Every structure is written in C-alpha cells, then in structure tokens.
Amino acid sequence: MRRTRNPDRNRAMTRVATVVLSTALVLTGCSHPSHTAHPSHTARPGSTQAAGAAAPTAPDARHIALKGAVNVRDLGGYWTSDGKQLRYGAVFRGDALGKLTPADLAVTAKLGLKSVVDFRLPVEVRTDGADRLPKGAAAITLPIDDTGLYEQTTAAIGSKDPAEQQKALGDGKGAETMRRIYRTFVAEAGARQQFAKVLRTIADGRGLPLLYHCTSGKDRTGWMSYVLLRAVGVPASTAEADYLLSNDIRRTADLRTRDGLKKAGIMRDPRLIVPLQEVRKDYLGAALTEADHRYGGFDAYLSKGLGLDAGTLHKLRTRLLK
C-alpha cells in the first residue's frame, strides 16, 4: 500500500531541522529552562583567579534566568589586571530574544535597556522570530555573515540522510567549520565593522545599558564579549572563562535539541552537531591566531583591525570600570 505524504508533518520536521542551527553555530529552537547557578568569576585582584587560575564554582549573579532565552548574562563584576571592576548593569550578552514570555519581558524591563544589538542574519530572524523587547529598548540590527554555514548545514540536516550528514559534519568537519567561522570574525571587514560599532556605541555611553546577542549567544556574542573584556583590561584567562561558560549554561537546552532531532527521525546520529553547539578553546584560538597573523597581536587587532583609537579605548574603560 502506498504511503500518503503528510505535508504538515514534513513542514514540521523541516522546521525542527532549521531551528537547530544558528549562523556560525547552532540555533536552538527548544524551550529554554531557567538556570540559577554557574561558575562565578568575580574574585578580586590578588586572588588565585586574578593570577589566571580557574574561578571557583558559586552562584553567578550575572546570569539572568529567563524561560524564553538561555544565555543572557550581565558582563559586570569582572576585575581588570590593574584592580578595577566592570560595572554591573551596563552591558549584557545574550541569545535570541524572540521567545521571551511576558514574565521574561517584566524581568528584562528591570534591566533598563536602551539598546539591543542583534547580530543575526535575516534568515535567522525569519526562522526564530524577531526580538521581543521591553519598552524603551531600541533595536540595532548589525548582521554578521556566516559564510554560508547556516544554509549548508541546514540542508544537510534537513536531508535526513545519515550519509549526507556524515559527509557534511563528520570526521572533524564540524569543528573545522567552526574554526573557519571564528577566523572570519577577524578576517572579514564586514564582521570587524559590526564588532567595532558595538564597542564605539558602548564607549559613547548614550545607548547604555546595552545588550548584544546572536542566536545561541555563544559565538558572535562570545567573540564580542571576549574582545570587550580584553579591551578594558580583563585578563585573557578570565575573558576565556566567560566565553567557555556558555557550555555550562546551554548544556540542557542543547541536549534537548539533539534528542528532538533523533526522535523526529531527522538525524540518526545527532552527536554530529555537538561541535556546532559547543564553544571550544581552539575555536577562540583560531580567531586569536588570525589576529596574530594579520595584525601582530590582540592589541594591534583592536587598533588596526577594529580601528579603535586610544581615545575610544579610554572612553570604553571610563564608561565600564569603577
């Protein structure tokens, strides 16, 4: 007996595949659980953390617990190498805000946001929805190109063909794709322009408090956060720890995504997308190596790559440090 196709089911399965990926990483379309405790990085200078050691595990005051977004955090509280601290409530990092609940909007309203920067491409916004913003927050669209990753990977996953998925993501290809994306954060003029605009907006101060985000809040947002922290004098080890924290915060939601793909019959081996879902030291290292290669180091990347002069960097520190 010939099986009748169910177009509604096919569309639903395509939607599941599509929401899996973000630009430059994975886009998680699952409902987001709240989180309340993660590694904290607020040790004062002179402690083991200020010397570059791993931070202790403790409740993290930075994390904003929401049901419609996993990875929203305050960047405040970190200490610089010269003993100053980032102000709380000035700059936030996050993932997509299109699924915020009314209760979430009440929470974000208390942050007093004036600006929300969205790094997503138009296709991501169409798929995952436009941001839901609290009153008083102005949307700033600064899309950062993914060099075709979104469409290529979505096509492979949406094919439901294990061989195609293995060809696209297996044998280290997923991780290498991520390293390539991180190199473009430094190499591509368009990406550098967008990151620089955010830093200048923060330095100007009139758009603060400000939140910037991509889809999963870990790659474009992760690099932006690393750059910002380093630019104001936070040690590299602390900035790296903030970057890697996304793995802890996103773990439950990412596992739910993989389970959903397998149960829907879209992926036989959803572990293939783990390299896309995670942040890794070598991804960050790929961007830093690119900065070394092109500009001779991180400080030169700030000045030559992003075009930030000493005055702008001084304003950035003045706005954010106390």
QUIBEL-V370367 format. One line per field, one symbol per residue. psi: psi as a letter, one per 20 degrees, with the letter a starting at -180 (. if undefined). burial: + if it has 24 or more other ideal C-beta (glycine too) atoms within 12 Angstrom, else -. Layout:
# QUIBEL-V370367
psi->???
burial->???
This chain:
# QUIBEL-V370367
psi->ppppqnhggghghhggggihqrpibppojrqpqqqiprpqljqqqirhghjjrqqqprpoihpooqhjpglpqpjriqqrhjjqqppqjgpqqraqjijprhhghhghhiikphqopoiqqhhgghgiqqqoqqpipppoomqpqjkjgggghhgggihjohgggghhirkihghhgghgghhhhhhphgghggghggghgghhhhjqqqpqrcgikhfghgggggggghhjjpqhhghhhggihhgghigghhhhgghhhghijhphniihighhhqqqhhgghgghhhhgghijrghhgggggikorhgghghggghiq.
burial->------------+-++++++++++++++++-+-++--++++++-----++----+----+-++++++++++++++++++++---+++-++++++++++++---++-++--+-+++++++++--++-++--++++--+-++-++++++-++-+++-+++-----++--+++--+++-++++++++++++--++-++++++++++---+++++++++++++++++++++++++++++++++++++++++++++-++++++-+++-+-++--++++++++++++-+++++++++--+---+--++--++-+---++-+++-+++-
